[in-house]
Amino acid sequence: SLGDSIFLEALEIETVAQIVARVWEYPEGSGLEAYHDSAAAAGWRKPAYPGEFQIIFRAIDSRGAAGMDTVTVTVNDTLPPPPPPVVEIISPAAETTVVLGDSIFFEAGITPAGVALEWQAWNYGEDSGLEADSVDAPGWRRFDQAGVFSVSFTVQDTLGRQSADTVEVTVNQNQPPTADITSPAADTTVARGVSIEFIATDGDDDGVIAARAWSWEQGSGITFDPVADSTAQPGSRTFLTPGTFKVRYTVTDNHGAQAGDSVSVTVESNQLPYAQITSMSGDTTIAAGDSVPLDGTGQDPDGTEVSTQWSYRPDPGEPVVLAPFEPPGFLRLDQEGTYWVFLTVTDSAGASASDSARVLVEPIPPNDPPTARIINPSRDTVVVQWCRVSFAGEDSDPDGQVVSRSWSNGLLESIDPATDTTAVIGPKLINVPGTIRILYTVADDRGDSYSAWRILTVLANFHPTAEIISPDRDVTISAGGIVSFAAKDSDPGGTVVRREWDYGNSGILPDSVAVPGNRTFNTQGTFKIIYKVTDNLGISWSDSLTVTVGAL
């Protein structure tokens, strides 16, 4: 066509000689000039006039021989028409089925053409209830009639040429949903106060369930719960009023259609049991990690036996059922927050009653540690080896209580932290010379501890010795019998300054000499006889035996 270009190129086949000249020849009237084209590839050339033209290519070799080829080019004086427009429905992109009342989003795409559009239109079918649209994206449209509709989008350009696309839309009548109460599956009879678990199933084959609702007949004593009663599983409900009550479950689909199911619940007369938490009265506040006592009572006016169950629930949170136990028990709560404790009592008919108490768990407050001091000895003290010392401490805790006490020293066997667990201990034998630290340690109910100490400077010393030589073993005699007593003693590092014989509860007066001689036992019984000596440093030592006095 006039205005188009044509690409000109020739293929040369050389013989023995070399090509030395090339030329393209164009006829007069074509508007093409030959002197510009002296190569095998003339490239793009555009004829300036319409007509039929013969184009010649010549090649001349070095011997003067020439070769040529020709081609005829026809140049039309008119352009071909542009392509017609093309349209495609992109929404819905394929056959679509909806329920009467649903909406469909319509949109078409148009491939641009060289000629402007004269008009465009959507046709939804005669019985669709929809009027034609003249835009390529009319958006959401709702069909008011059921049926199968051939929806088309058509455009026409200014040359009168048309392009169209079609999609099939099926509009079905809405099918109602289904609803079925599965628990209880049939009409049921219960005693007053007994709980029933309600469960339902539902479905909608051509849509979705938009709303669910349980209704409890007036007089049943059950209050509508706007949250739980709008689900298929509202949970357990307790009927407190005798009589027969209709319970209904209704569902509504997204097109407004409804379905329902119902059961009758007959409630027989029964006196409800009674539950009372006795270990807590009203709100109770504790610190995190502390425990609350669990104790309560449960009775049934009908005289039947009752079962009890303890549980608790964090607020918010799910209930936690506690394992059975013999009250009183304890519930430890480690996390701060609000908790509800429940005591539930169930009678033989299955009726239940509950009592509750609220527990506020506060963060653990900072703990003040306990205090302790040793009051005996009242200061660091110098003593001699083999003496005996009594120890006394006092303690307190400003925000709790002291729960453990212990005395300790790593050198003295006479002080044992496992057994010396009171504030006052002793007298304790100090048998190791040197500098000794005595610790008094206390701990409070929050785990903090404190230690006080005393330094004992123990001077080296040999303790005195004491040995009963007569009798040389335990003795058994009859009432009125005589025993001869004698002892020996010594003090390697000093002198014995005091000697004592103790005859127990035998009625014999004490003696203060090493050899008191014969003593008569008139009282029946078993008596511990002790010989004790004390040296000039106050160190005591003793020996003992047993005299058993029988009847005459």
Residue pairs with C-beta under 8 A, 6 or more apart in sequence:
1 75
1 76
1 78
1 79
1 80
2 47
2 49
2 50
2 75
2 76
2 77
2 78
2 79
3 46
3 79
4 46
5 44
5 45
5 46
6 44
6 45
6 46
6 47
6 73
7 43
7 44
7 45
8 24
8 37
8 41
8 42
8 43
8 44
8 45
8 55
8 57
9 40
9 41
9 42
9 43
10 22
10 40
10 41
10 57
10 59
10 69
11 40
12 19
12 22
12 40
12 59
13 67
14 61
15 61
15 65
17 61
17 62
17 63
17 65
18 61
18 62
19 59
19 60
19 61
19 62
20 60
20 61
20 62
21 38
21 58
21 59
21 60
22 38
22 39
22 40
22 57
22 58
22 59
22 60
23 34
23 37
23 38
23 57
23 58
24 34
24 37
24 38
24 42
24 55
24 56
24 57
25 34
25 55
25 56
25 57
25 58
26 32
26 33
26 34
26 53
26 55
27 53
27 54
27 55
29 49
29 51
29 53
30 47
30 48
30 49
30 51
30 53
30 75
31 47
31 48
31 49
32 45
32 47
32 48
32 53
32 55
36 42
37 45
40 57
40 59
47 53
47 73
47 75
49 75
50 75
50 76
50 77
51 74
51 75
52 72
52 73
52 74
52 75
53 72
53 73
53 74
53 75
54 70
54 71
54 72
54 73
55 70
55 71
55 72
55 73
56 68
56 69
56 70
57 68
57 69
57 70
58 66
58 67
58 68
59 66
59 67
59 68
60 66
81 159
82 113
82 114
82 115
83 113
83 114
84 113
84 157
84 159
84 161
84 162
84 163
85 110
85 111
85 112
85 113
85 115
85 117
85 155
85 157
85 161
85 163
86 110
86 111
86 113
86 163
87 108
87 109
87 110
87 111
87 120
87 153
87 154
87 155
87 163
87 164
87 165
88 108
88 109
88 111
88 165
89 106
89 107
89 108
89 151
89 153
89 165
89 166
89 167
90 107
90 108
90 109
91 105
91 106
91 107
92 104
92 105
92 106
92 167
92 169
93 167
94 167
95 167
95 168
95 169
95 170
96 104
96 167
96 168
96 169
96 170
97 169
97 170
97 171
97 172
98 104
98 143
98 169
98 170
98 171
98 172
99 171
99 172
99 173
99 174
99 175
99 206
99 207
99 255
100 143
100 144
100 145
100 146
100 171
100 172
100 173
100 174
100 255
101 142
101 174
101 255
101 256
102 142
102 143
102 171
102 255
103 140
103 141
103 142
104 140
104 141
104 142
104 143
104 169
105 139
105 140
106 122
106 133
106 137
106 138
106 139
106 140
106 141
106 151
107 136
107 137
107 138
107 139
108 122
108 136
108 137
108 153
108 165
109 136
110 117
110 120
110 136
110 155
113 157
115 157
115 158
115 159
115 161
116 157
116 158
117 155
117 156
117 157
117 158
118 156
118 157
118 158
118 160
119 134
119 155
119 156
120 134
120 135
120 136
120 153
120 154
120 155
120 156
121 132
121 133
121 134
121 153
121 154
122 132
122 133
122 134
122 138
122 151
122 152
122 153
123 132
123 151
123 152
123 153
123 154
124 130
124 131
124 132
124 141
124 143
124 149
124 151
125 147
125 149
125 150
125 151
127 145
127 147
127 149
128 143
128 144
128 145
128 147
128 149
128 151
128 171
129 143
129 144
129 145
130 141
130 143
130 144
133 141
136 153
143 149
143 169
143 171
145 171
146 171
146 172
146 173
147 170
147 171
148 168
148 169
148 170
148 171
149 168
149 169
149 170
149 171
150 166
150 167
150 168
151 166
151 167
151 168
151 169
152 164
152 165
152 166
152 167
153 164
153 165
153 166
154 162
154 163
154 164
155 162
155 163
155 164
156 162
172 206
174 206
174 207
174 253
174 255
174 257
175 204
175 205
175 206
175 207
175 257
176 253
176 257
176 258
176 259
177 202
177 203
177 204
177 207
177 209
177 251
177 252
177 253
177 257
177 258
177 259
178 202
178 203
178 204
178 251
178 259
179 200
179 201
179 202
179 249
179 250
179 251
179 259
179 260
179 261
180 200
180 201
180 202
180 261
181 198
181 199
181 200
181 247
181 249
181 261
181 262
181 263
182 199
182 200
182 201
183 196
183 197
183 198
183 199
184 196
184 198
184 263
184 265
186 263
187 263
187 264
187 265
187 266
188 196
188 263
188 264
188 265
188 266
189 265
189 266
189 267
189 268
190 196
190 239
190 265
190 266
190 267
190 268
190 350
191 267
191 268
191 269
191 270
191 349
191 350
191 351
192 239
192 240
192 241
192 242
192 267
192 268
192 269
192 270
192 271
192 272
192 351
193 238
193 239
193 240
193 270
193 272
193 273
193 347
193 349
193 350
193 351
193 352
193 353
194 238
194 239
194 270
194 349
194 350
194 351
194 352
195 236
195 237
195 238
195 350
195 352
196 236
196 237
196 238
196 239
196 265
197 235
197 236
198 214
198 233
198 234
198 235
198 236
198 237
198 247
198 249
199 232
199 233
200 212
200 232
200 233
200 249
200 261
201 232
202 209
202 212
202 232
202 251
202 259
203 209
204 251
204 253
204 254
207 253
207 254
207 255
208 253
208 254
209 251
209 252
209 253
209 254
210 252
210 253
210 254
211 230
211 251
211 252
212 230
212 231
212 232
212 249
212 250
212 251
212 252
213 229
213 230
213 249
213 250
213 251
214 224
214 229
214 230
214 234
214 247
214 248
214 249
215 224
215 247
215 248
215 250
216 222
216 223
216 224
216 237
216 245
216 247
217 245
217 246
217 247
219 241
219 243
219 245
220 239
220 241
220 243
220 245
220 247
220 265
220 267
221 239
221 240
221 241
222 237
222 238
222 239
225 234
228 234
228 235
232 249
238 352
239 245
239 265
239 267
240 272
241 267
242 267
242 268
242 269
243 266
243 267
244 264
244 265
244 266
244 267
245 264
245 265
245 266
245 267
246 262
246 263
246 264
247 262
247 263
247 264
247 265
248 260
248 261
248 262
249 260
249 261
249 262
250 258
250 259
250 260
251 258
251 259
251 260
252 258
270 302
270 347
270 349
270 351
271 300
271 301
271 302
272 301
272 347
272 351
272 353
273 298
273 299
273 300
273 301
273 306
273 345
273 346
273 347
273 351
273 352
273 353
274 297
274 298
274 299
274 300
274 301
274 345
274 353
275 296
275 297
275 298
275 308
275 343
275 344
275 345
275 353
275 354
275 355
276 296
276 297
276 298
276 343
276 355
277 294
277 295
277 296
277 341
277 343
277 355
277 356
277 357
278 295
278 296
278 297
279 292
279 293
279 294
279 295
279 296
279 328
280 292
280 293
280 341
280 357
280 359
281 357
282 357
282 358
283 357
283 358
283 359
283 360
284 292
284 357
284 358
284 359
284 360
285 359
285 360
285 361
285 362
286 292
286 333
286 359
286 360
286 361
286 362
287 361
287 362
287 363
287 364
287 365
288 333
288 334
288 335
288 336
288 361
288 362
288 363
288 364
289 332
289 333
289 334
289 364
290 332
290 333
290 361
291 330
291 331
291 332
291 333
292 330
292 331
292 333
292 341
292 359
293 328
293 329
293 330
294 310
294 322
294 325
294 327
294 328
294 329
294 330
294 331
294 341
294 343
295 327
295 328
295 329
296 308
296 327
296 343
296 355
298 306
298 308
298 343
298 345
298 353
299 306
299 345
300 306
300 345
300 347
300 348
302 347
302 349
304 347
304 348
304 349
305 347
305 348
306 345
306 346
306 347
306 348
307 345
307 346
308 343
308 344
308 345
308 346
309 321
309 322
309 324
309 343
309 344
309 346
310 321
310 322
310 325
310 329
310 331
310 341
310 342
310 343
310 344
311 319
311 320
311 321
311 322
311 341
311 342
311 344
312 319
312 320
312 322
312 331
312 339
312 340
312 341
312 342
312 359
313 319
313 320
313 339
313 340
313 342
314 335
314 337
314 338
314 339
315 337
315 338
315 339
315 340
319 342
322 329
322 331
331 341
333 339
333 359
333 361
335 361
336 361
336 362
336 363
337 361
338 358
338 359
338 360
338 361
339 358
339 359
339 360
339 361
340 356
340 357
340 358
340 359
341 356
341 357
341 358
341 359
342 354
342 355
342 356
343 354
343 355
343 356
344 352
344 353
344 354
345 352
345 353
345 354
346 352
365 399
367 399
367 400
367 444
367 446
367 447
367 448
368 397
368 398
368 399
369 397
369 444
369 448
369 449
369 450
370 395
370 396
370 397
370 400
370 402
370 442
370 443
370 444
370 448
370 449
370 450
371 395
371 396
371 397
371 398
371 450
372 393
372 394
372 395
372 440
372 441
372 442
372 450
372 451
372 452
373 393
373 394
373 395
373 440
373 452
374 391
374 392
374 393
374 438
374 440
374 452
374 453
374 454
375 392
375 393
375 394
376 390
376 391
376 392
376 424
377 389
377 391
377 454
377 456
379 454
380 454
380 455
380 456
380 457
381 389
381 454
381 455
381 456
381 457
382 456
382 457
382 459
383 389
383 430
383 456
383 457
383 458
383 459
384 458
384 459
384 461
384 537
384 538
384 539
385 430
385 431
385 432
385 433
385 458
385 459
385 460
385 461
385 462
385 463
385 539
386 429
386 430
386 431
386 461
386 462
386 463
386 539
386 541
387 429
387 430
387 537
387 538
387 539
388 426
388 427
388 428
388 429
388 430
388 540
389 426
389 427
389 428
389 430
389 456
390 424
390 425
390 426
390 427
390 428
391 407
391 424
391 425
391 426
391 428
391 438
391 440
391 454
392 423
392 424
392 425
393 405
393 407
393 423
393 424
393 440
393 442
393 452
394 423
395 402
395 405
395 423
395 442
395 450
396 402
397 444
397 445
400 444
400 445
400 446
401 444
401 445
402 442
402 443
402 444
403 443
403 444
403 445
404 421
404 442
404 443
405 421
405 422
405 423
405 440
405 441
405 442
406 417
406 418
406 420
406 421
406 440
406 441
407 415
407 417
407 420
407 425
407 438
407 439
407 440
407 441
408 415
408 417
408 420
408 438
408 439
408 441
409 415
409 436
409 437
409 438
409 439
411 432
411 434
411 436
412 428
412 429
412 430
412 431
412 432
412 436
413 431
414 428
414 429
414 430
414 431
415 425
415 428
415 438
417 441
430 436
430 456
430 458
432 458
433 458
433 459
433 460
433 461
434 458
435 455
435 456
435 457
435 458
436 455
436 456
436 457
436 458
437 453
437 454
437 455
437 456
438 453
438 454
438 455
438 456
439 451
439 452
439 453
440 451
440 452
440 453
441 449
441 450
441 451
442 449
442 450
442 451
443 449
461 493
461 494
461 537
461 539
462 491
462 492
462 493
462 494
463 535
463 539
463 541
464 489
464 490
464 491
464 494
464 496
464 533
464 534
464 535
464 539
464 540
464 541
465 489
465 490
465 491
465 533
465 541
466 487
466 488
466 489
466 531
466 532
466 533
466 541
466 542
466 543
467 487
467 488
467 489
467 531
467 543
468 485
468 486
468 487
468 529
468 531
468 543
468 544
468 545
469 486
469 487
469 488
470 484
470 485
470 486
470 487
471 483
471 484
471 485
471 545
473 545
474 545
474 546
474 547
474 548
475 483
475 545
475 546
475 547
475 548
476 547
476 548
476 550
477 483
477 521
477 547
477 548
477 549
477 550
478 549
478 550
478 551
478 552
479 521
479 522
479 523
479 524
479 549
479 550
479 551
479 552
480 520
480 521
480 522
480 552
481 520
481 521
481 549
482 518
482 519
482 520
482 521
483 518
483 519
483 521
483 547
484 517
484 518
484 519
485 501
485 511
485 515
485 516
485 517
485 518
485 519
485 529
485 531
486 514
486 515
486 516
486 517
487 499
487 501
487 514
487 515
487 531
487 543
488 514
489 496
489 499
489 514
489 531
489 533
489 541
490 496
491 533
491 535
491 536
493 535
493 537
494 535
494 536
494 537
495 535
495 536
496 533
496 534
496 535
497 534
497 535
497 536
498 512
498 533
498 534
499 512
499 513
499 514
499 531
499 532
499 533
500 510
500 511
500 512
500 530
500 531
500 532
500 533
500 534
501 510
501 511
501 512
501 516
501 529
501 530
501 531
502 510
502 529
502 530
502 532
503 509
503 510
503 519
503 527
503 529
504 527
504 528
504 529
504 530
505 523
505 525
505 527
506 521
506 523
506 525
506 527
506 547
506 549
507 522
507 523
508 519
508 520
508 521
521 527
521 547
521 549
523 549
524 549
524 550
524 551
525 548
525 549
526 546
526 547
526 548
526 549
527 546
527 547
527 548
527 549
528 544
528 545
528 546
529 544
529 545
529 546
529 547
530 542
530 543
530 544
531 542
531 543
531 544
532 540
532 541
532 542
533 540
533 541
533 542
534 540
